[in-house]
Amino acid sequence: METFYGYDDLIKHFFSKGQGHLFQHWNTLSEDERKSLFEELKSVDFALLTELQSLATSGHTMHDTFEPAPYISLKAGTDEYLHARAVGEEHIRKGKVAVFVVAGGQGSRLGYEGPKGCFSIGEVSGKSLFQIHAEKIVKYSRKYGVSIPWLIMTSEANHAATVGFLDKNANFGIPRNDLFIFSQGMVPSLDLDGKLVLESPTKLFKNPDGHGGSLTALKSSGVLRKLIERGIETISYFQVDNPLVKIVDPVFIGVHILHKAEVSSKGIPKTGPGEKIGVFVSYPDGTMGVVEYSDLPEKQANETDGDGKLRFLMGSPAIHLFQCAFIDKITSVGAINLPFHVARKKLKVWEQGIISEKEGLKFEKFVFDSLPLAKKSIVFEMRREEEFAPVKNLTGIDSVESSRKMMSDLYKEWLRKKGIEIPPAVEVVEISPLLAVEADDLPAIALPNQKKVYLA
């Protein structure tokens, strides 16, 4: 066993836990590098490591029995719809709503090296995902005469770049005291034998703890406490790669409040049994949750009802409303933690003096695993065409192409609803969020007879 003055107890501890391989390159390190490695290893939570190793063996984190979850549908213009909207608008005007975007990912699948939120998605304007979301917040703030905080969760990999990008662009109009940026937690990855692995001679290989880590990060960063002190009650949660999302939806907020829900989720009918989104389910104990598409047995994924519709129809686009009090409760000391899920991935690890690729295990938490912890959780049906255009690929399904087309199609629908003529030459329409976040915001305007039109 290796020794190093002042750190011998730590070395012995790692050897006793079967992790002595982390010191195989010991003789190649300088004294400063050895200290760096030890500082890294001091952060290892062996209770967590035991949990991850157990999960790697069992691979099981979900309920065995579930049924399709009930959901709420409201037709626009009905008394119930208008009442929900009025209740939601009052909640917004009272300054009780904050917006939370999960933005820890990189844009590598889009051919972009940098935070995905910095990726340009505006077909005419070239606006980034971050800019579109920020300008929606600015518009909603003006529309309802209130300051709406913007929460952004980054990752260790993109935090500095995200902060720099927003700072360079003056936060796209969001006042600095309304902007809260913080990083999610990191969790060690393991090899297939349940051993810790290194990313470099002095650094463990870790991965972000998933969007489920967002609730813990809200608490540990101190942001949740600041929001509560500010009078915020409801947090609107979404993912950065969806430029179409209604980030402050008064109808959704109103339904959430009227049903006294701790967590509310938007749902969309699946396009088919193979669509890669989780489905909302109900468990035997009366709670509600989401089963990932990869965990839903093929038989259940294909089941239909008497009308030929999928039984497990309502999919999750990862749009939620959380009560601050609920997040505070489940993230308090002694509260139940969200479970980790395990995925087998290729890891680029440092071994024998070189970086090599090997099979390993990554662990992450899913935010929807908080749903069963809520005393009351509801699902509210939305129109896919109005608010779900994720940017996950360059082409094909859920791509830059499909997202831009859906955005243009929705904006054309708004124009038609307002009785605004669309000239024959117009193929693409982009509307700045600063001008409108819904059709009723549009002024009477005349469009130029050209291929691409941008309205600001």
N, C-alpha and C positions, 0 to 999 in steps of 0.2 A: 504493500500500500504506500502511496506517495505521502509525503509530509510537507508542511509549509508553516513556518512559525506564525502562530496567531490564528490559523485556520484549520488546525489538525482535527478539531471536533467536527467541523463541517465535512471534512474529507471522510472521516470515519462514518458519519451519518449516511453519506451517499453510498459508500461501500456496503453498509448494512442494509440499505434499501435496494441493493442490486443494481445501482447506477454508477458503479466504479469505472465503467468504460469511458465516462466523460473525462477521465484523467489520463487516457492512453497517450495523449500527445504532450503530456506534462513537460517532458524534458526539452521540448522545442520552444517553449514559451519563455519570454522574458519575465522579470519580476513584475513589471507593470501589467503585462498581459495576464499573468496568474491572478493578480489582484482584481482585474476586470472580470475574469471568469468567475471568481468567487463572489463578487458583487452580484453578478447575474444569477448564480446558483442560490444565493441567499433568499431570492424571491420565490423559490419553488415551494408551493403549498403541497405537502405530502398527503394531506387528507384529500385534496382535490385530485392529486395524482392517483391515489388509490381508487377514487370514484371513476376516473377516466379509464384506468386499467380494467376495472370491472365492466364498464360499458363496452370496452373493446372486445371483451369476451362474450358478453350477452347480446350486445347490439340492439337491445329492446328498450324502447322508451315510451311506447304508446299503449292505450287501452286496447283490449281485444274485442270488445263489443261496443257497437255504436250504430245509430240510425241517422238518417238525414235530419239536419237541423231545420226548425221552422224559420221563416223569414217574413219580413214586413214589406209590403209593396204599397206605394201611394201613387195615385194618378194625379199628374200635374193639374192644378186648377180646382181640384175638389176642396170642399170645406176643411177636410182633415189635413190636406196638404198645406193649405193656406194658413191654418192654425199653427201647424208645426213650424212653418217658415216664420211666422210672427214671433213665436216663442224663441226660436233660434236667433233671430235678429236682435231681440231684446237682450239676450245673453251676450251677444257680440258687442253691442253698444255699451254694455256695462263694463267692458274691459275684462271679461272672464275667460277669454280664449287665447291660447298660444298655438303656434305652428311648429311642428317638429319633423324635420327631414333627416332620414338616415342616409348618410353620404360617405360611407367608409370605403367604397369600392373604387377601383381603378378602371380606366377606359380601354384596357388592353384588347378586349374582345371587339372593340370598335376601331382598332388600329390607331388608338390615341394613347400616348404615354402621359398620363397625368390623371388627376381625380376625375371621375366620371361626370361630376357636377360641372366641370369646366368645359365639357364637350359641347360643341356648337350644334344645336338642333333646329334653330329657326331657319327655314328654307330660304326665306327672303332676307331677313334681318341678320342672320348669322348669330343670333343670341344663344348664349349657353343655357344649359338646364338651370344653373344657379340663377341666372339673370331672369329667366321666365318666372321661376318661383318667387324671387324677391319682388319683382314688379307686381305679381298678384297680391302679395302682402301689402305693398304700398297702396294699390288700388282699393283693396278691402278696408285698409285703415282710413283712407279718405272717404270712402263710401259710407262707413259707419261712424266716422268721427271719433276714432279711438286709436290708441297705440297697440299694435299686435306684436308681441315678442316672436322672434324667429330663433329656433333652436336647431343647431346643426351638429350631428354626431359624425365625427371623422374617425379615421383609424390611425394607428402609428405610422402606416405607410404614406398617408396622404395629408396628414394634419397641417404640416408646415406649408405645403403647396396650396392647400385650400385657404388658409388664413392669408397667405400672400396674394392669391388671386382676388379674394374679396376686398382686401385692403387696397390693392391697386385700382379697383373699380369702385371705390368709395361705398362698398357694400350694396351697390345698386340702389341707393336711396334709403336703405334701412338705417335708422339712427343707431349709433354705436351702443347706446344703452338699451336698445331693444334686441341686440344680437348676442347670442350665447353659443360659443363654439367649444366643444369638448370632445375628447377621444374615447372610444370604446375600449374595453379591456382586452387583454391578450391572454391566450391559453396555450400551454405547451402542446405540440404535436408529438406523436409517438411512432416508433417503428412497429412492425407487425408483431414483435415480441413484447410490446408494452414498455419499451425502453425510451428514455428521453434521447433526443438527437440534437446535434448542433447545426446552426446556420453558418457559423464562422468559428474560428478557434476560441473565441471568447464570448460567444452568444448562442443561447438556446434557440432552436427553431420553434417559433410560436406562430399562431394564426389569430386573427381577430375573433372574438367570442360570439360573433353573429348578431343579427338584429335583435335577438332576445336579450343581448347585453345592454341594449339601449336604456331599459328601465333602471337597471342597476347603475349605469353611467350617469343617468339623470340625478340619481340620489347621491352617489359618491362625489360627483363634481360640485355639489352644492347648488346646482341650478334649480333643482326641484324646490328647495327651501326658499330660494329667492322668488320663484314664481308664486308660491303659496303666500309669502309675505306681501306680494304685489296684488293679491286678490284673484289670481288666475285659478280657475276651477277645472277647466277642460282643455286637454291637449289634443290637437289634431295631428295625427301621425301618418306619414306616407314615405315612400321611397323616392330617391332623387331621380331615378331614371324614367319617371312618368310625368311628362310635361303637360298632360291633359287634366291632371287631377284637380278637383275642386277643393282647394286646401282649406277654405273657410266656407263650408256649405251650410247655410242657415236652416235648410229643411232637415238635413241629417242631424245637425246639432239640436234642433227642436224635437225631433223624434227621440233622440238620445235622452233629453231632459224629461220629456213627457213620460217615458217608460222608466225613469229613475234608474237607468243603467249605469253600472260602474265602467263597463267597456261596451262599446258599440262598434260594429264592423260593417263595412259595405261588402255586398256580394254581387257577383255577376253570373248569369247562367252560363255554364260551360258550353263551348262550341262543339264538344264531343267528348267521348270517354277518354281520349288520349291527350287532351289538353293538359299542359304541364303547369297546373296550378292546384293548390290544395283545395279541399272541399270542407264546408262547414258540416259538423256533425253534432249530435246530442248523445251524451253518455247515460248509462243506466241510473247514475246518481242525480240526474236532472241538470247537470252542467253542460256547457257548450264548448266546443273546441274546433280545431282544424286538423285534418289528416292530410299529410303531404301526398301529392300524386304518386310519388314513388313508394309510399307505404300503403296505398289503397289497393287491396287485392283486386285482381283483374275481374273476377266475378262480380264484385260489388261495383266496380267502375263501369261495367256494362249493363247493370240492372236497369230496367225501365218500369214505369208504372202502367196503369191501364190505358193511358193516352199516348203511350210510346215515348214519353219524356224520361230522361235519365232520373233515377231515384236520387242519386247523389248529384244534384244539379247545380247547387249554388257554390261557385268557386270564390276563392279569396284573392282579391287584387292587392292585399296588404295596405288597406286604408282603414284606419281605426280612430276612435275617439276614446281617450282615457281620462277618467277623473283623477285629478292630482291626489286626492285622498286615497284612492285605490292604489296608486303607485307607491305612495308613502307607506301604506300598510304592508304591501307584499315585499318591500325592500328593506323593512326594518329588521333590526337584530332579532334573530330567532324565527323570522318568517320563512316560509317554504321557498326555496330557490327554484328557478325554472330548470328543467332537466337539460342535459347536454345530449346532442345527437351526434352520431359518429358517421364519418364518410371516409371511404378508402380513396386516397389520392396519391399522385406522384409528388414526392418531396425532393427538393434540391438541398441536400445536406452536405455538411463538411465532414469528411472521413479520410483518414490516412493522408492528410495533407492536401486533399483536393476536394472540389465540389463535384458531387455525383448525384444522380437521380435514383431514388429507390421508392418502393411502395411503402406507404405509411398511413397513419390515421390522423385526420383532423377532427376537431370537436367544436361544435357551435350550438348556441341556443337560438330558439325561434320565438319571436315575440308573441305569436299566437298561442304559445303554451301558457300564457298568462290568463287566457279566457276562462279555463275551468276554475280558476281561483276567484273569479268574480261571483258575487251573490246574484247579480243580474247582468246578463249579457245578451245582446240582441244582434240580429243581422238585418240590414236594410238593403233592399234590392236597388241597384242603380243601372243605368244604361251604359253599356260598354262604350258605345259610340261617343258618349259625352265626357268620359273621364278615365279611360284606361287605354293608354297607348305607350306601353313600356318600350324602352330602348335598350335591348340586350344584345342584338346582333347587327351587323352591317346591312345584311339583306335578308329577305324572307320573313318568316313570322317573328313578331315582336322585334322589329328592326328599325333602323334609322328611316328606311324607306316607308315602312308601314306606319310608323309614328307620324311622320310628316304628312302623309296622305290623310290620316285620321284627323290631324289638326286642321288641315285645309278643308276637309269635308264638313267638320263641325262649324268652322267659321262661315262657310257658305250657307249652312243651315240657319245660323244666326241671322245672316243678311236677308234670307228669304222670309224668316219669321218677322223681321222688321219691315218687310215690303220693299227692300232695297234691291234694285235691278242689278243682276250680274251680267255684264256685257259678254257677247259670244267668245271673244278672244281670251277671256280670263280662264286660266287653268289652275293656278295656285293662289290662294288667299291666306295671308297671315295677318292676324290682328294683335296689336300690342296689348298686353294685360293692363297697361296704364290707361288704355282707351276703354276696354271692356273686359269683364270677367264673365259676363252672360249677355244674352241677346238684348235684354232690356236696357243695358248700358249704352248701346250704340246710338249715336246721334243720326239725324237724317243726312246722308252723304251720297255723293255720286261717285261711282267707281270708274277709273280710267279703262279704256278698252285695250288692255295689254295682257301679256301672258301671265306675269306674276305681279300681284298687288300686295302692298304692305300698308296697313292702316294703323296710324299711330296718333 
